[in-house]
Amino acid sequence: MGSVIKYPLAILLAAVTTLSLFFLMQALIAMGTGEIEKGETRKIADIIMPEREMEVIQEEEKPEKPDEPEQPPPDLAPPPVDTSVPDTGGISMAPVQVSANVNLGGIGLGASDGEYLPIVKVAPIYPSRALSRGIEGYVIVEFTVNKAGTVTDPFVVEAFTDKGNPTTIFNNAAVKAALKFKYKPKIIDGEPVDVAGVQNKITFKIAE
């Protein structure tokens, strides 16, 4: 008898417990849904990128190389060499025609088989300093014509501008030019000899 009552009672209690749990779960689910619906909605801010102007960098063109001149500028004409005999108050110029018993530079010249004769006269290089200033003038150079017909020991006797003023602006150019002169040497008794005291006037004039 007691076991007959115990089983139905246990079944009833289990059914009540199951229903209670079911309703409890429904209540919990309803509560969770309500909180979600009542919660505040958050809006995500829009991100706006600022507009930027595109900077265009243009590459500069390199200037074209100028065309080379077709013809080079003409060279400056060398100054003429004046080999005439100047009026210098008794100073003999080369080339000099020497007669018997004439004293030139302290050297006595007697009768000879042949006098020295100029073969090559080289024009001097016009000094740039004188050229830029427009200075003209002349130089008298004295030297020795040796047995080989070349010039040795040249030095300046006098030098003046075309205005009559003493100057040294042409000295170096005149001496260098004289060293390049060539002569037929003087012959005495069939032998070449040195001739000292030979003088030459070199004129510096700007070509027009």
FIPA-50325 format. One line per field, with one value per residue (C-alpha): residue number from 1; y, x, z; residue in three letters. Coordinates in Angstrom, 1 decimal, padded with zeros to 4 digits. Example, Ala and Ser with C-alpha at 12.3 -4.5 7.8 and 13.67 -1.06 7.14 Angstrom:
2
seq: (1  2) $
Y: (-004.5  -001.1) $
X: (012.3  013.7) $
Z: (007.8  007.1) $
type: (ALA  SER) $
//
This chain:
208
seq: (1  2  3  4  5  6  7  8  9  10  11  12  13  14  15  16  17  18  19  20  21  22  23  24  25  26  27  28  29  30  31  32  33  34  35  36  37  38  39  40  41  42  43  44  45  46  47  48  49  50  51  52  53  54  55  56  57  58  59  60  61  62  63  64  65  66  67  68  69  70  71  72  73  74  75  76  77  78  79  80  81  82  83  84  85  86  87  88  89  90  91  92  93  94  95  96  97  98  99  100  101  102  103  104  105  106  107  108  109  110  111  112  113  114  115  116  117  118  119  120  121  122  123  124  125  126  127  128  129  130  131  132  133  134  135  136  137  138  139  140  141  142  143  144  145  146  147  148  149  150  151  152  153  154  155  156  157  158  159  160  161  162  163  164  165  166  167  168  169  170  171  172  173  174  175  176  177  178  179  180  181  182  183  184  185  186  187  188  189  190  191  192  193  194  195  196  197  198  199  200  201  202  203  204  205  206  207  208) $
Y: (000.0  002.4  001.8  002.4  005.9  006.6  006.2  008.5  011.1  011.0  011.4  014.3  016.0  015.5  016.9  020.0  020.5  020.2  022.7  025.1  024.9  025.5  028.6  029.8  029.5  031.4  034.2  034.5  034.6  037.3  039.4  039.2  040.3  043.3  044.5  044.3  046.2  048.9  049.3  052.4  052.1  053.6  055.2  054.9  058.2  058.6  059.0  061.7  062.0  065.6  066.4  067.1  068.9  066.9  068.8  068.3  068.6  069.4  068.7  071.7  071.3  071.7  074.5  073.3  073.5  076.5  075.7  075.9  078.8  077.6  079.5  080.4  084.1  085.3  085.3  088.6  089.4  089.5  093.0  093.8  093.8  096.9  096.2  099.7  101.9  104.4  107.9  107.2  109.6  107.6  104.1  101.6  099.2  095.7  094.8  097.1  097.6  097.8  099.3  099.0  100.5  101.1  100.5  098.9  098.0  098.1  095.4  096.4  094.9  094.8  093.5  090.1  087.4  088.1  090.0  088.4  088.6  088.1  085.0  084.7  087.5  086.3  088.6  089.1  088.2  091.5  091.8  091.5  094.3  096.7  095.4  096.0  099.5  100.3  101.0  101.0  101.6  100.1  098.4  098.3  095.0  094.4  090.9  088.7  086.7  083.7  081.4  079.2  082.3  082.3  085.1  085.0  087.4  089.8  092.8  096.0  099.2  101.4  101.2  103.9  104.2  105.9  108.9  109.2  107.9  105.4  102.0  098.4  096.9  095.4  094.4  090.7  090.1  091.8  089.7  086.5  087.4  088.3  084.9  083.3  085.3  083.4  084.9  083.9  084.2  086.6  084.8  085.9  084.0  081.3  080.8  081.9  084.3  085.8  089.4  091.3  094.6  093.8  095.9  095.5  097.7  095.9  097.9  097.1  098.5  097.4  096.4  098.4) $
X: (000.0  002.8  004.7  001.6  001.2  005.0  005.4  002.6  003.8  007.3  006.0  003.9  006.8  009.0  006.4  006.0  009.8  010.0  007.3  008.9  012.2  010.5  008.7  011.9  013.8  011.0  011.2  015.0  014.8  012.1  014.2  017.3  015.4  014.0  017.4  018.8  015.8  016.1  019.9  021.2  022.3  025.7  026.3  029.8  031.0  031.6  035.2  035.7  039.1  040.1  040.4  044.0  045.1  047.5  050.6  052.0  055.8  056.9  060.5  062.2  063.7  067.4  068.6  070.0  073.7  074.6  075.9  079.6  080.7  081.4  084.6  087.1  087.9  090.8  094.2  095.8  098.3  101.9  103.4  105.7  109.4  111.1  114.7  115.4  118.1  116.6  117.9  119.3  122.2  125.0  123.8  124.3  121.5  121.6  121.8  124.8  127.0  130.5  133.4  137.2  138.6  135.1  134.8  131.5  131.0  134.8  135.5  137.7  136.5  139.0  138.6  136.7  135.5  131.9  129.8  127.1  123.6  120.2  118.3  115.4  113.7  111.0  108.2  107.8  104.7  102.9  102.7  099.1  099.5  100.6  098.0  095.1  096.3  096.9  100.6  103.0  106.7  110.1  113.0  116.7  118.3  122.1  123.6  126.3  126.0  128.2  130.0  126.9  124.8  122.7  122.1  123.7  123.7  120.9  120.1  118.0  119.9  116.8  113.1  110.5  106.7  105.4  104.8  108.5  108.4  110.9  109.3  110.2  106.9  108.3  111.8  111.1  109.2  112.0  114.8  112.9  112.3  116.0  117.1  115.2  117.0  119.2  122.2  124.7  127.9  130.7  133.6  137.2  139.9  137.4  136.5  133.3  133.8  131.7  130.4  129.6  127.7  125.1  121.9  118.4  115.3  112.1  108.9  105.7  102.6  099.0  097.6  094.6) $
Z: (000.0  000.9  -002.3  -004.4  -002.9  -003.1  -006.9  -008.0  -005.5  -006.9  -010.5  -009.5  -007.8  -010.8  -013.1  -010.9  -010.8  -014.6  -015.1  -012.6  -014.4  -017.7  -016.5  -014.9  -018.1  -020.0  -017.4  -017.7  -021.5  -021.4  -019.0  -021.2  -024.3  -022.5  -021.4  -024.9  -026.3  -023.6  -024.0  -025.7  -029.3  -030.1  -033.4  -035.0  -036.2  -039.9  -041.0  -043.6  -045.3  -046.1  -049.8  -050.8  -054.0  -056.1  -056.8  -060.2  -060.5  -064.0  -065.0  -066.4  -069.8  -070.0  -072.3  -075.6  -076.1  -078.3  -081.7  -082.1  -084.4  -087.9  -088.3  -085.5  -085.1  -087.2  -085.6  -084.8  -087.5  -086.1  -085.9  -088.8  -088.3  -089.4  -090.5  -091.7  -090.2  -087.8  -087.1  -083.6  -083.3  -084.7  -083.6  -086.5  -087.2  -088.7  -091.5  -091.7  -094.7  -093.2  -095.1  -094.4  -091.2  -089.7  -086.0  -084.9  -081.2  -080.6  -083.2  -086.2  -089.5  -092.4  -095.9  -095.8  -098.1  -097.3  -094.8  -092.7  -094.2  -092.6  -093.8  -091.3  -089.4  -087.0  -086.0  -082.2  -080.3  -079.4  -075.6  -074.5  -072.0  -074.7  -077.1  -074.6  -074.0  -077.6  -077.1  -080.1  -080.3  -081.2  -079.6  -080.7  -079.8  -079.9  -080.2  -081.7  -084.9  -084.3  -086.7  -087.1  -088.1  -085.0  -082.5  -079.0  -076.0  -077.2  -075.0  -075.4  -076.3  -076.2  -076.4  -076.9  -077.5  -080.6  -078.4  -077.7  -074.1  -072.8  -072.1  -071.2  -072.2  -075.5  -074.3  -073.5  -076.8  -078.8  -077.2  -077.7  -081.4  -081.9  -080.6  -083.6  -086.2  -088.7  -090.6  -093.2  -091.1  -091.9  -093.8  -093.4  -095.3  -096.0  -092.3  -090.5  -087.7  -084.9  -085.4  -082.2  -081.9  -084.5  -083.9  -085.1  -084.8  -084.1  -084.5  -082.7  -084.6  -084.2  -087.6  -088.6) $
type: (MET  GLY  SER  VAL  ILE  LYS  TYR  PRO  LEU  ALA  ILE  LEU  LEU  ALA  ALA  VAL  THR  THR  LEU  SER  LEU  PHE  PHE  LEU  MET  GLN  ALA  LEU  ILE  ALA  MET  GLY  THR  GLY  GLU  ILE  GLU  LYS  GLY  GLU  THR  ARG  LYS  ILE  ALA  ASP  ILE  ILE  MET  PRO  GLU  ARG  GLU  MET  GLU  VAL  ILE  GLN  GLU  GLU  GLU  LYS  PRO  GLU  LYS  PRO  ASP  GLU  PRO  GLU  GLN  PRO  PRO  PRO  ASP  LEU  ALA  PRO  PRO  PRO  VAL  ASP  THR  SER  VAL  PRO  ASP  THR  GLY  GLY  ILE  SER  MET  ALA  PRO  VAL  GLN  VAL  SER  ALA  ASN  VAL  ASN  LEU  GLY  GLY  ILE  GLY  LEU  GLY  ALA  SER  ASP  GLY  GLU  TYR  LEU  PRO  ILE  VAL  LYS  VAL  ALA  PRO  ILE  TYR  PRO  SER  ARG  ALA  LEU  SER  ARG  GLY  ILE  GLU  GLY  TYR  VAL  ILE  VAL  GLU  PHE  THR  VAL  ASN  LYS  ALA  GLY  THR  VAL  THR  ASP  PRO  PHE  VAL  VAL  GLU  ALA  PHE  THR  ASP  LYS  GLY  ASN  PRO  THR  THR  ILE  PHE  ASN  ASN  ALA  ALA  VAL  LYS  ALA  ALA  LEU  LYS  PHE  LYS  TYR  LYS  PRO  LYS  ILE  ILE  ASP  GLY  GLU  PRO  VAL  ASP  VAL  ALA  GLY  VAL  GLN  ASN  LYS  ILE  THR  PHE  LYS  ILE  ALA  GLU) $
//
